[in-house]
Amino acid sequence: MNPLLSKLQPYPFERLRALHAGITPNPAYPPISLGIGEPRHATPQLIKDALTGSLAGLASYPSTLGEPKLRETIQDWLRRRYDLKVDAVTQILPVNGSREALFALAQTVIDPAKADATVICPNPFYQIYEGAALLAGASVYFVPSDANRNFAVDYSGVPESVWAKTQLLFVCSPGNPAGAVMTLAEWKLLFDLSDRYGFVIASDECYSEIYFRDEPPLGGLQAAALSGRHDFKNLVAMTSLSKRSNVPGLRSGFVAGDAALIKPFLLYRTYHGSAMSPIVQAASMAAWADEAHVVDNRTKYRAKFAQVTPLLAGVMSVALPDAGFYLWAGVPEAFEGDDETFSRDLLAAYNVVVLPGSYLARTAQGSNLGNPGAGRIRMALVAETAECVEAAQRIVQFIQSKD
Ligand SMILES: Cc1ncc(COP(=O)(O)O)c(C=O)c1O
């Protein structure tokens, strides 16, 4: 067996199941889950129609590069959304969701034969970053996000010796779980560090279209172009239809950026066998070409967050994020900051599932902060508004019952 498999940590939802094992939720309340970040708004009809209208695609093998028309549709979206000029042949690749792309990119980029191959991850973080790094033979250096600076990742504490051995850095903007959007100044700092130490930056942007400020989130490639880096040196961005278009089951996204990275990535993917089905390509073209459903989707999230956030802010430390569909809230003092107890007792008393924040972070090396997710919970507001409001009302009652 591959010995690296033994380095993988239990996935947060596995830990949540273990935490909740043996609890009988209060039967007076129907169950509501804010645990998993799976979009639950309806899939737009135009995507379903494109899918069923392209079944002839079942009869042919797709190429890993994808149809030229799909890459051109994505090129067009990048131009409309970010005012970017990206080459559809050498700088764009379709992927089967950003999860597999994040994983595969690490396998392409990391040279495990180099001493102390290191991957830098935000902390808390999307769990795939860690598994991708470990299975590529690297070790992970976690950099905490700073609650006092809108959860910006605090790179100032990373020692030079760590930068020097870093091969890949994962960025998540808008972030999961805190929803923070990186500024141009933060991007410029990372570009300077990448130039100095030669590491690749993988920008995970799958929440980019669900935002609450007037200004749409800055993209990594956009930040590069605004900094005069028109070749996107050492940078790739990953975007997905899962959240933007409510199609997590379609498994569709793309990677775009530095042609010098896309080329070996294509080679890796050819052998890995990750071509996108022709049917999924057809549905993806329809989705990327349409913005009306994205605007509707965002409007729905905005209305939902506008109702739920103030309810919860009355009883716990929580604020509207920049973007994304999570609330990242502090556990009230009455629970002594114990996010596991909060999650367990809430399920028992009110039949609502929330994810303990400590499951999304690690106690990081060189940090005196301990686990930066501890004392917080993540709530995914993916259900319809009425259900999310009901969950929030129960959480309010739960917290007030402890006061
Ligand atoms: C931060 C982040 N990145 C990537 C993904 C993967 O999304 P997908 O593979 O559906 O594109 C998720 C899914 O929850 C996520 O939260």
The ligand as a Tripos MOL2 file, in Angstrom:
@<TRIPOS>MOLECULE
LIG
   16    16     1     0     0
SMALL
NO_CHARGES

@<TRIPOS>ATOM
      1 C1        -13.0300   26.0090   -0.8050 C.3       1 LIG1
      2 C2        -13.5410   24.9460   -1.7030 C.ar      1 LIG1
      3 N1        -12.8230   24.6330   -2.7870 N.ar      1 LIG1
      4 C3        -13.2360   23.6760   -3.6520 C.ar      1 LIG1
      5 C4        -14.4160   22.9750   -3.4320 C.ar      1 LIG1
      6 C5        -14.7850   21.8960   -4.4010 C.3       1 LIG1
      7 O1        -15.8390   22.2400   -5.2020 O.3       1 LIG1
      8 P1        -16.1440   21.5010   -6.5610 P.3       1 LIG1
      9 O2        -15.2440   20.3010   -6.6440 O.co2     1 LIG1
     10 O3        -17.5630   21.1160   -6.5050 O.co2     1 LIG1
     11 O4        -15.8270   22.4740   -7.6490 O.co2     1 LIG1
     12 C6        -15.1920   23.2690   -2.3100 C.ar      1 LIG1
     13 C7        -16.4340   22.5200   -2.0600 C.2       1 LIG1
     14 O5        -17.0860   22.6000   -1.0710 O.2       1 LIG1
     15 C8        -14.7390   24.2810   -1.4170 C.ar      1 LIG1
     16 O6        -15.4410   24.6120   -0.3300 O.3       1 LIG1
@<TRIPOS>BOND
     1     1     2 1
     2     2     3 ar
     3     2    15 ar
     4     3     4 ar
     5     4     5 ar
     6     5     6 1
     7     5    12 ar
     8     6     7 1
     9     7     8 1
    10     8     9 2
    11     8    10 1
    12     8    11 1
    13    12    13 1
    14    12    15 ar
    15    13    14 2
    16    15    16 1
@<TRIPOS>SUBSTRUCTURE
     1 LIG1         1 GROUP 0 **** ****
